[in-house]
Amino acid sequence: MYCLLDQEDLVVFECMGGKKGDEFVAPDAYLAGVVAHHSNTTYLWLPLLPSWDALLKLLRSSHVDRERWRVCKRVAHEAPVKTLQARLKR
């Protein structure tokens, strides 16, 4: 699941479930955990964490938007290049 912040910052959420918790599943399935990738950092949410219910509510209330998905994918591919270009200009 892709989340675009401020039209340029991308967070990718991976809902994990299945028998061993190592399969990608839809957010409305039983979840063993959620992994989020932002920039060069990975976050892990597990069911016993205080923010778990809030995260599930947000993920499950999201809607499918194909056009926004295309924008997220474009940002995901362009972001590393833009970051490198900005650092090289310093």
Secondary structure, 3 states (H helix, E strand, C coil): CEEEECCCEEEEEEEEECCCCCEECCCCCCCCEEEEEECCEEEEECCCCCCHHHHHHHHHHCCCCHHHHHHHHHHHHHHHHHHHHHHHCC
